[in-house]
Amino acid sequence: MAGGNVPDIAAIQDAARRLVPVLCSLPLMESERLNSRVGGRLLVKVETLQPTGSFKIRGAWNRIAQLSPDELARGVLALSSGNHGRAVAWAARATGARRTVVLMPQDAPANKLEQTRALGAQVVAYDRRTADRGDLISRWCREEGLVYIPAFDDPHVVAGAATVAYEVAKEAAASNISLHGFAAACSGGGLIAGSALALGALSPVTEVWGVEPQGYDDTAQSLARGDRVAVQASGETICDALLSLTPGEFTFEINRRRLAGIISASDDDARRGMRAAFEEFGLVTEPSGALALGALLADRKRTEGRTFAVVLSGRNVDSDLFVRQFADLDTSTTPASFNQVEAR
Amino acid sequence: MAGGNVPDIAAIQDAARRLVPVLCSLPLMESERLNSRVGGRLLVKVETLQPTGSFKIRGAWNRIAQLSPDELARGVLALSSGNHGRAVAWAARATGARRTVVLMPQDAPANKLEQTRALGAQVVAYDRRTADRGDLISRWCREEGLVYIPAFDDPHVVAGAATVAYEVAKEAAASNISLHGFAAACSGGGLIAGSALALGALSPVTEVWGVEPQGYDDTAQSLARGDRVAVQASGETICDALLSLTPGEFTFEINRRRLAGIISASDDDARRGMRAAFEEFGLVTEPSGALALGALLADRKRTEGRTFAVVLSGRNVDSDLFVRQFADLDTSTTPASFNQVEAR
């Protein structure tokens, strides 16, 4: 499942070309208030407005657009906490795949389930604490003839994800901006592996940092060990899209060589990122999608005097959870104060 | 204050050219779920991601970019419920105006006050129930030598606002889409007047509808009377940007001839629009900015079998008010249901 060549810059450019008709890409966004909080410069890459609401459409599309007519006639299978599944369902429908099955954890957010189903996919629940994912996948492929579309551990999917940083690097270069760092959330590691490949080719001075939720730091532990390790699911997190317990085989081989490191982040970091995206840019983010931004906002040592690009990677949050984050984080909302200046 | 020629298509094109370096324009957005709710097609024009978070930057920029060096040296004055003031402060700073004063109602949202001040403007409170706005403006201009930048009642400001519909019409034409209708919020009437001018030139078959909050339907009453009337402020609304009590003189002269009519909308319409923008597009909107979308979503008779463009005109909402709208609207959140489909 994890074979294939590491994508080079030509493969990433091919993916970028394939994605032109699909993407809704904004220029990098910036906020003076956030810059002053980090003591440097933050350039925000918005992936929340992509079709299906996350960067996942890039990898799913790049893979599915290369399926043969025979493979499309068999149909596709995804296993996903939600965003990849929704992206696969969208891409599969757009390319005329006969059928889409998405294996999704029982406790996936309602919006991810519903939106995936609304695209015509059959959504099948599994228990993420007990299921043997590899076994599930091979049984569905064998018995139903489906083509499996990996969420991250695949060269085409990684090449698709790499187009995020490819666009960032091109835009920074066009503005004569030197990027000291790049940060994005890390679960299976596809986004950050692809980003590291693109930046390695176009902006090799840029440090590439993955951001993992506390308790799900399998890539951090694997980097420390020098080899892939599995962590035990420990505790709850609101980052429902970042619950991987072990890095991808293909992605870790890239990340092991190319990452500057992993930043460990808390649910409060996710909330801080969500709030900043809301207040500064008017963007809805899901906790996993805002984790990297929130982590940088709490890490002035890392950012001071430097320029970082950071990815807002997804928006698919249930509204009740979104609303709760604003109550849970100390709002310190001060009422409008006119400081004794009165109308004349 | 309301003199000048009605902008023709050349003036609108000039404004569009002036705005190129400033705008962050997205393609029209569309959602299958919203289309199915209205029984037609909704094309959503996103103005919430513009600099300063609303369409107001278009008019402010188009006016301020044409000030003389002498006028910039005197400084500028705006009177605004918030969005226009913030836009003027941004444009004035970017063009090097010496000073910006914004007269803002005492009960303006905190974020509008703070963000305007953060741009270096002096914000001065007035009581919107008692102040004589014309008198305030002339005293500040006379005593401080400031140049007044009207929020709507000015040909350059209207030409700037007109670029919203100008972009919509061009994009629709490029996609061979015939627009039956166009809807946007109406307060002083600048956005809808400009939109009517642009569509009159580029898509004359399109009906142009303004949307006013209940109790602040001064343009509706004026259209009925055939002349500008002032309404009494009646009751509360969450649409803080749409509290005009009388139409602009310049804008009404346009709207009187060109509007298909006014749709009257409730706070629940605003909430419905905010929720739809959140769920379908991941966009934060302020109540006034989502009112037109929410009104169309509740008006299937008007939209059935037709294609409407609708403007999300602003995002500058205090987070506590935003969060409250989700509690106030019946959420009917159903938990994720897998309908007895089990993992195999």
Boltz contact constraints between the chains, C-beta under 6 A:
constraints:
  - contact:
      token1: [A, 48]
      token2: [B, 282]
      max_distance: 6.0
  - contact:
      token1: [A, 53]
      token2: [B, 282]
      max_distance: 6.0
  - contact:
      token1: [A, 110]
      token2: [B, 336]
      max_distance: 6.0
  - contact:
      token1: [A, 113]
      token2: [B, 336]
      max_distance: 6.0
  - contact:
      token1: [A, 124]
      token2: [B, 341]
      max_distance: 6.0
  - contact:
      token1: [A, 124]
      token2: [B, 343]
      max_distance: 6.0
  - contact:
      token1: [A, 125]
      token2: [B, 338]
      max_distance: 6.0
  - contact:
      token1: [A, 125]
      token2: [B, 343]
      max_distance: 6.0
  - contact:
      token1: [A, 126]
      token2: [B, 343]
      max_distance: 6.0
  - contact:
      token1: [A, 278]
      token2: [B, 284]
      max_distance: 6.0
  - contact:
      token1: [A, 282]
      token2: [B, 48]
      max_distance: 6.0
  - contact:
      token1: [A, 282]
      token2: [B, 53]
      max_distance: 6.0
  - contact:
      token1: [A, 282]
      token2: [B, 284]
      max_distance: 6.0
  - contact:
      token1: [A, 282]
      token2: [B, 315]
      max_distance: 6.0
  - contact:
      token1: [A, 284]
      token2: [B, 278]
      max_distance: 6.0
  - contact:
      token1: [A, 284]
      token2: [B, 282]
      max_distance: 6.0
  - contact:
      token1: [A, 315]
      token2: [B, 282]
      max_distance: 6.0
  - contact:
      token1: [A, 319]
      token2: [B, 326]
      max_distance: 6.0
  - contact:
      token1: [A, 320]
      token2: [B, 333]
      max_distance: 6.0
  - contact:
      token1: [A, 323]
      token2: [B, 323]
      max_distance: 6.0
  - contact:
      token1: [A, 323]
      token2: [B, 326]
      max_distance: 6.0
  - contact:
      token1: [A, 326]
      token2: [B, 319]
      max_distance: 6.0
  - contact:
      token1: [A, 326]
      token2: [B, 323]
      max_distance: 6.0
  - contact:
      token1: [A, 333]
      token2: [B, 320]
      max_distance: 6.0
  - contact:
      token1: [A, 336]
      token2: [B, 110]
      max_distance: 6.0
  - contact:
      token1: [A, 336]
      token2: [B, 113]
      max_distance: 6.0
  - contact:
      token1: [A, 338]
      token2: [B, 125]
      max_distance: 6.0
  - contact:
      token1: [A, 341]
      token2: [B, 124]
      max_distance: 6.0
  - contact:
      token1: [A, 343]
      token2: [B, 124]
      max_distance: 6.0
  - contact:
      token1: [A, 343]
      token2: [B, 125]
      max_distance: 6.0
  - contact:
      token1: [A, 343]
      token2: [B, 126]
      max_distance: 6.0
